[in-house]
Amino acid sequence: MRFGRLTAVVAALGAVAAFGTGTAGAAPRAAAECSPHGPDFNGDRCADVAIADPDATVSGKARAGRINIVYGGAATAASLTQGQPGVGDAPEADDGFGTAVRAADLDGDGHADLVVGVPSESVAGGDDAGVIQVIYGSAAGLGGGRPGLVLRQGAGGIGGTPEPGDRFGAAIAVNRTTVADGAAPAVAFGSPGEDVGDVADAGSAGVVTFDRRTGAVAATATITQNSTGIGGAAEAGDRFGAAVELFQGPGGFGCAVSGVRGLTLVAGAPGEDLGDRRDAGMLHLARDLATDTPLSQDTPGVDGSAETGDQFGAALALSSYCEHDGPSHVRLAVGVPAEDVGAAADAGMAHLFATDDDELPLPQRWSATQDAPDVADTAEAGDRFGAVLAVGGPWRDGFGEPVVAGVPGEDVGSAADAGAMHVFGDAAGTPGNGDVHLTQSAAGAVPQPGDRFGAALTSRYDHLLSGAPDDATYDRGVVHGIAWPTVFGTPTPGPLFVPGRDGVPADAVRFGAGLA
């Protein structure tokens, strides 16, 4: 391996692995922590963590799925499963409850709510038709207040019909735009297995907005690549909606929203063929869900070139804010996890698109592979750099906001697929400037084969949380919280979330497969 400027510092943390409680044998400090940074489901002003285990067995139902909630400042964790008070449906085998999780306050009561994608849910006899569940926060925690919602195609104004293999909710996102007078509560969804007419797995995507006072559905819209104003055409295997993001604007003056007007849906179609290049991938930015700005590696100004199997747009992460009387600002990270780098198949690539000036298409700020100049480590076959992405965290002078790329297939020494993360700055003209390569040694753990560290990510102002759902040390998965000072070279204790501790059930299967 070769290392970037800060990587050697981080790698050296293994020599002081006994610090804090991030070590394998130490008791987790997570349960007693109270941080203001992150979703607060129970309104106690302490940030909480949602940790998904979609393969967990519930009431004897294999792979029904469970979500573990660690409440900041509380003594123990809580478990969420389908059928509990405030949680719709009932646990069934192979539902995969928790396949995707996101947090946002959808009803304006000051408690964060949890949005859960359940793409393997059977609906009206259709296997893997999929649903999305909304679980409302309250002073009593998630599910302790108003009844939850179950969103599905063909109900509540959402277009389409539940059909086998639609996988509605396989991708979800929430409106993370910061606005002075409050962002519009909205959820984006993808249904990548949706057949459009007789075109199999062409995919669909859409938006649901919520009443800020009641949490009820306010407006919905669903689009495909055959919709008026949307570029391209629905083709077999496009998987439009396999990844989604959502932002408010462009527009300035608070980026006002009415219905879905004023929202821009970002939908990845990683199976899009460009000419004879199968599965090269494409991204659509659908403003007001009515006009489209497509992006691909064939778009002028975008690095690389569209090639067979790249899967551009398979992963997305976004942050944005609107000035009260000025333009909107958007940061959009796009993963190309199957990009070949030289002879290294599926080594992976990531792009950052960003604007401070209401521009569409979003201009590329940088692109990176692990073979780019000064970028830490080396591109290797199967790394899948950029398979998971996160944007957010503390700003660094000269580098800006962190952009984090998961590398779940990274080999660490002889440990195949141990996994890693890579941290860039959003303002860096050259992505290798100030980059940091992280393995589990940064958390005081030993990278082992198949851990897949970096398979799930969420970035907060104080910690970078990374799931290793196949971790060998803990057998049933683990979530490491790496404090940002540690990321940048100053060892600082971080939280550790482990099955069997602090109220987290011991019978986990792939604990940490999703995070919010």
C-alpha positions, 0 to 999 in steps of 0.5 A: 500500500501507499499512503496519503499525507494523513494516512500514516498518522491514522495507520499508526493509531493501531499502536495505541489501540488501547485508547478509549473504548473503541477497542475490541475488549472494552465496554462501549461508551455509547449508551451514556453519551449525550451529543447534540449532533444527530437525530433526536427521536425522543426530544431529550436533546441527545442525539440517537443512533438507528442501527439496522439488522435487516437479516435478524430473526423476529418471532421465529421469522428468519430475516424479518429484520430489526432496527436497534435504537441507541438513545443518547444519554439512556442506559439501554437500547430499544428494538423496533420490529414490525407490529410493535406499537407505532410500527405498521405491518407484522414481521414475516420471513424475508421482509428485510425490515431496515434494509434502508433507514433515514431520519428526519422530522416529518411532522414538525414536533421537534422529534426526529422520525424514522423512515424505513425501506422494506423492499422485500415486503410482500404486498397483496401476494406480490413477493418483494413488492416493497413498502416504506414505513414511517415511525414517528418520534415522541417523548416516549421514543420512536413509536410512542406517539402517533401511529406509524404510516405504511407507504406503498404503491397504489395507495395514499396517492402514490402511483403504480401498483404493487407487483412482484419484484418492484422493490419499492423502498429499496432506496430512500432519502429525506430532504436534508436541505437547510432553510432559514424558515424550515425545510419541506418535510419530504421523502424520496423513494426508488423502486428499481425493479418496477416494470414500465409497461412490458419493460422489465426492471426499468425502475421508477422513483418519486417523492412524498411530502408531509404536512408539517403539523400532522405528519400526514401525506400532503403530496406525491409524485412518481416518475419513470424515464418515460415520464414527460420531461424526463430524459432517456427512455425506460429500458429493461434493466435500467434500475432507475431509482436504485439510488435517490437523493432529494434537495430543495431548490434551485431557487433562492429566496428560501427555495419555496416548496408547494406540493413537489414543486421546488424539490429536485429528485436525484435518481440513479439508473446504474443499469442504464446502457449508453450506446453499446456500453451496457450498465454504464449508468446515468443520473437524473436531476428532476427539478419539480419532478418535471424537467430533467438534467441528466449526468453521466461519464459522457457529460462534458466536464465529467471525468472518466468515460462511460464504460460497460459495467461502470454503474455510475449512480449506484450510490449517492449522498447529498447535503444542501442549504438555501439562503434566505434571499440568495441561491441554493448550495448543493454538494452531491457525491456520486459513486461508480463502484464497478469502475475498472481502474486500469486492469483492476476490475471493479476498483471503483470511483467517486465524483463530487458535484457542487454548486453555490450558484443555483447551477444545473447541471451541477458542475463537477468539483473533483473525481477520485480513484485510489490511483489518482495522484496523492490519493491514499492506498491503491486501486485493486480489483473488487475494492468497490470504492464509492459503493457507499457515500456520506457527506457531512461533518466538521469543516477543515480550513482549506478543505471544507466539508468531509466527503466519505467514500466506503470501500467495503471490498478493500483488502487490508494486508492479507485480510481480504474484504476487510473494508475501509473508508476514505475521507476527502474535503469538498473544497479540495481541487485535488482530492488527494490533498488532505485525504485520509484512508481509514481501516478498523485500526483507527477504531482500535480494532483488528481488520479481519477477512470479510469484515466489510468495514465501511459497508454502511456510513453516516457522518455527524459533526462529532463522529463518523459512524461505520458499520461492519455487518460481517465483522469477524471479531464480534461475529454478528456485526459491529458499529464503530464511532470514530471521533473526527479528531481521530480521523485527522490524527489526534486519538480520541475515544469514540463510541462502540455499538455491539450486539449483546451490550446495553440492551442491544439483542445478542441474536443479531445477524448483520448488525450495522448493515444500515445506519441513521 
